[in-house]
Amino acid sequence: MASFEFFAPCPRGLEEALAAELAELGRLAPLSVGKQVPGGVHFAGPWAAGMAANLHSRIASRVLLRIAQQGYRTEQDIYAFALGQRWEDWFSYQQTLRVDVTGIKAPVRSLEFVTLRIKDAVCDRLREKTGSRPNIDTSEPDVRVFAFLTATDATLYLDTSGEALFKRGWRLDKGAAPLRENLAAGILRLAGWRTDTAADMVLYDPMCGSGTFLAEAAQIALGVPAGVARRFGFEKLKGYDINAWQTMKVQAQEAQRDARVRGVPSTIFGSDISGDMLVKARANLERAGVGDVGLKQVDARDMAPPVDRPGIIVANPPYGERIEVRGRRSPRDAGEDGDFESSGGRGQFQRAQPDGVDAQFFKAFGDMLKQRFTGWSAYLLTADMSLPGQMRLRESRRTPLFNGALECRLFRFDLIAGSVRKRPQEGEAESSKPEA
């Protein structure tokens, strides 16, 4: 059985969580987890290993098949290196092509120029072997070639995923720039929510927006494979193990049907201030194959525990412009905190410093956590490093994560009766280790 080397990129900060997830996939296919590097994990195995990672990984962004690696000095060296690969063994000139190049400290004129040279090399190779060149399609290509450059080496990959893996295939409406599904899944894993633990846990997202955390949590609890509703790039490549794939796909579809019969666990809850967002969340949950969870229209400042035992809160809180998305409370409704807005939308992070709206919102939210959620743990993702101060709470852990290129923190708050916030000292060590 042939063995291949793969690389699975992921959101930075989730490498250890991804390595653990890949190790668990060894029950489905022979798979050996390799080195973790910033932004991804190497692994090896037969075609079935790459297919299993595509179908089941919730944290990986893609699964790349390594073609070759070689040292270089100039762009011409990279062209010759790419020209020497047997691309005709993987795809035909009749398929459309896209090439992407990234690098660290690469001594080249520009990555864009290297991209053109690799594209030329692949096309020249196919023309030499078949008599025709493939067409280029940068939006929906049949085949994607990736190259990664260091100061000394070039590595060529074939993408086996197609569209990025966070695109699960079930989302109807994202709201405004939602949290990506694979980052949400990674946060759930850091919070301890896994298929083998979910039955004994309670989960609540009080600002659920279009339901990303909830859909991921429900599918995890029910054992629904992340990619059951989509297609993959390897299905357009030559030589993949089609028999193993058909078996794997049938098993995934059976798991999805079984989940629909069993229904969503009664320990997953969500709320949002916006009724419109809850309509979108319900539609997304239905398409995700998990049905409805316990959803209510509730302002996060007025939230209460959905059950009478402690659990975990996960949220990607709104702030700044995002708090203004769905309307303004009147001073009468806002009580002593005055006039402020609230939103469960999922916009890109805009501010590193709070404004008055932010401070009022998070003070009220923090008060609800302290007063009503004793014994719970809250996991909040934000790019605002002052969030604990605004909530008058001391975090028990802060984990650096990246939302795309934006540096964020996942703050964990363990809510203890009578707890008061103690301000961390400047430069206090941050944890980058996932929760068990």
N, C-alpha and C positions, 0 to 999 in steps of 0.2 A: 504494500500500500504506500503510494507516494506521500511524502510529507512536505508541507509548505511552511514558510515563515510569514506571519501576519503581524500587522501593527494596528492597534485600535486607538485612535485619538479619542480624547474625552475632555470635558471642561476641566481646566486646571484646578487642582485641589481635590479632585475625585479619583486620582490614580490608584490609591490603595483600595478604595471601594470597588473600582472596576476590576482590579486584579483578583479580589475576593470573589466577585461575581463570575469572572471567567473561570476561576478554579471550580466553582460549583457546576459550571456547564460541562465539566468532565464526565458527568453522569450520562450525558447525551451523546458525546463523541470523544475520541481520544484527543486530549488537549493538554499541552504543557505550557504553563504560564511562565513567561520570561521576565526580562528586566522592566522595571517601571522607570519612565523618564518624564520630565515635566510635560504634561499634556497628553499622556498616553501610556499604553502598556503593550509590550511585545508578547506574542504567543506563537506556538507552533502546533501543527497537526495536519491531518488529511483534509480534503475538501470539506468533509462533514464538520470539522471544527470551525472553519470559516462560516459555513452556512448556519450552524447553530448559534454562533456569536451574532450574526446578522438578525436572526429570527428572535432570539431570546434576550440579548443584552439590552438593558434599559439605560445604561450609563454611557456606552460607547457612542461616539458621534458618527463613526464610519468603521468599516473593516477593510484595511488595505492589504493586498497580497504583494509581498516583496518579490520583484522580478530579478534585480541584480544590484550590486554595489561596487563602486570602483573609485579610485583616486582620480583627481583631475587638477589641472592648473589653469586651463583656459576654457572659454566657451566652446572652442572647436573640439577640445577633449570630450566635453559633455555630448556634443553632437555625434562624435564617432562612437561613443559609448552607447547612446540610444540607438544609433543606426545598426549596431551589432546585435541587438536583441531580436529574438524570434517572435515578433508581434503577430505574424501570420498564424502562429499556433494558437493564439488567443481570440482573435477576431478578424473579420474580413474588411476589405475596402468598401463594401456596401454599407457598413455601419458608420454612423457619425461619431466624431471624436472631439474631446476637449482635453486640454493639458493645463495643469496647475502646478506652480512651483513655489515652494517656500524655502527659507534658508536662515541660517544663523552664522553671521560673520563670513559670508561667502565672498571671496575676492573676485567678483564678476562686475561687469559694466552695469548691469541691471538685471533683476529677476525677470522683468518683462522680456528682455532680449533672450535670456536663457529659455523662457517659455516658447518663444518663436523657434529657437534652434531645435528644441526637443520635438516640437510639432513637425518641423521640416524633416527631422530624422525618421520619425515614425512613418510619415507619409511617403518619404523616399524609399524606406524599406519595403513597404507594401507595394509601391509601384514597381520596384525592382523584382519582387517575387510574384506579383499577380498581374502587373500591367496597368493597374489603376490606383489612384490615390483616394483615400476616404475624404468625405466632406467634413467641415468643421461646424459644430453646433455648440455654442457656449451656454445655451439655456437648458435644453433637454437632450443631451448627447446619449448615444447608446453606450459609449465607452468613455471612461475617464482615466487618464494617465496622470499620476502624481509623481513629482520629483521633490526630494528634500536634499538641500545642500548644506554641508558644514564647511569649515575653512579648508578641508582637505579632500572630502569624499562626497560623491553623489550617489543617491539611492533612488531607484526607480520602482514605482508601485503601480499596480492596477487596482482601481477601486472596485470592490465587490458589492458595494451597498447601493449605488445609484443615488437617489436623493438621500440627504442626511438622515440618520436613523432616528433623530428626534421627531421626524415627521412620521407619526405612527399610522396615519391613514384614516383616523376617525374624527379629526377636528373639523367641525363645520364653521365655527366662528371663534376667532381668537381673542376678541376684545382688542384693546390697544396694546400691541407689542407684548404678548404674554410671556410668562416664564417658559423657557424651553422644557420640553418633557423630560429630556435626559438629565438636566440639572435638577428638576423636581424629583426625579427618581433617585438621584444620588443623595439629595438631602433626606429623603425618606429613609434611605439605607443608613445614613449617619445617625438618624434618630432611632434606629433599631427596628424599623418596620420592614419585615421580610415575610416571605410566604410561610415560613415555619414559626414566626412569632406573632403575626397579625391577629390570630384568633384570640390571643390573650391580652390585646391592647385596645385602647380607645384612641381615635384620631379625630381632631376637629380643626378645620380651617375657617376662621371667622371672617376672612376677607377673600373668599374663594374665587371671585371673578368668574372666568369661563370654565373653571373646574379642573385645572391641570393637576394640582395635588390630589384631588379627590379621585379622578379617573386613574391616575397612576397607582394610588393606594389601593383602590378596589381591584384593579387587575392583578396587582402583586398578591393581594390576599386570596384571590380566586385562582391564581396560577395561570392566568391568561398570558400567552407569549406576547411580548411587546410588538412584534412585527407581523402578527397574524393577519392584519387587514391590508397589507401592502405587498408590493413586488420589490425585487432586488436586482442590482446591477449584474450579479453573477449569472442570472438567468439569460443574459444576452452574450455570455462568454462561451467559447468552445471548451469542451473538456471537463466541465464541472460534473459532479456525480449526480446525475439526474434521478437515479433510483433512490439513493439516500435522501435526496431532497423531497421526492414525492412522499416517502414514508414520514419524514419530519413534518412536512406541511399538513398531511392528514392528521397526525397526532395533535398538531397545534389547533387545527379547526375543531377537532373533537373536544379539546380542552375549552375552547371558546363556547361551544354549544353546551357543554356541561356547566359552565359558569352561568349562562343565561338561565338554566333550569334551577340552579341553586340560589341565584340572586345575590345581590350585594350584601356583604356582612352588615349586621345591625350595629356595628361599632364605629362606623365612619359617618361623620357629620360635617356639614358646611353651612355657611351663612354669608350673606352679603347685604349691603345697604340697598343695592339696586335690584329691583325686580326684573329689569331687562337682562342683567347679567345672569340671574338665576335661570331664566328661560334658555339662554345660551348654554349654561352649564348642564342643564337637563338634557338638551339635545346632544351635547358632546358625550355625556355619560351613556346615553342610549346607543350612540354609534360605537362607543368603545366596548359595547357588549356587556355592560355591568348594570344597566338599568339605573333607577333613581336611588340616590342616597338620602339621608335625612337633611333636606335643604330647607332653610327658613330665611325670610327677609328680616334681617336684624342689623342694626347699627353696631359696629364693634365696640362702641362705648357703652352699649347696653347689654352686651352678651352675657350669657350664663352657661354653666356647664350643661351639656346635653344629656348627661347621665350622672348617676350619683357615685361614681368611682373615678379616681384620677386617671388621666391619660396623657397624650401629647398634643400640643398645638403646633401646627406648621403653618407658616404664612409668609407671603412676599408682600409686606405692607406697602400701601400707597403713601406718598408724601409729596410735598411741593405741588407742582402743577397737577399731579395725578390725583390729589385729594379734591381738586376742583372739578373733576370730570362730570360728576353726576349731581351737581346742585348744592345749594348753600342752605345750611340750617339757619333759622332765625335766632336772634339773641335769646328769645323766650325759650325756644326748644333746646338751645345749647346750655342753658343753665348758667352757673357762675363762670364757666369758661368762655362765655361770649360767643360771637359769631364765627363759625368755621365750617369747612366743607369736608366731606368724606367720600372716598371712592374705593371700590374694590378692583379698579382697572389695573392693567399690567403694563404701564408705560416704561420706557427706558429711564434709568436713574438720571436725574438732572442736577442734583445738588449735593454738595458735601456739607453744607451748613444749613441748619434748620431755619425756617422763618416762623412768624408767629402762628400761622396755621398749623405747621408741623408740630410745634411745641405743645399747643393746646390739644391736638389730636392724640399725640403719644402720651401725654400726661394722663388724659382720661382713659386711654387704652391700658396703660400701666396700672392705673388704679383698679380697673376691673380685674386684671390678672391677680393683683395682690389680695383683693377683697373676696373674690369668688372662686379662684382656681388653686386653692391650697393643695399641695401634693402633686400638681401637674408639672410637666416640663414643657417649655415653649421654645420653639426653634424658629427664629425670624431671620430672613435673608434681606440684607440691605447694603447699599453702598455708603450709607450715612454712618460714619464711625461714632457719631455722638448719640446714636439711638438709645443706648442704656441710660445715659444721663437724662435724656428727655423723658424716659419712662420711670425715672427714679428707682431703677433696679440695677443690681450688680449681676453681670453675666457670670455663669459658672464655667463657660467655655466660649471661645471665639475661634472659628475655623476660617482661614482665608479661602475664598472661592472666587472664581472668575465667571462673570456673566458675559460671554464673548471676551472682549479685551478689557472689560471694566472690572477692576478689583472690588470685591465685595467682602462682607463678613457674614458668616452664619453664626448668629448669637444664640447661645442656649441659656435659658433662664430656668433654674430649679426653684419653684415657688413654694417657699416654706412659710408656715404660719408666723406672722409677726416679723417677717424679714424686712430689713431696711437696706437701702442701697448704700454701698460703700464705694467711693470713686476709685477705680484702678489707678495706680501710679503711672506716670508717663513712662513709656517704654516697657511696661509689664509684658512678660513673655506671652506670646500667642500660641495656641495649639493649632497644629496643622494635621493632627491625627484624627481619623474618623472614630466615631463611637463604635463600640463593640456591636 
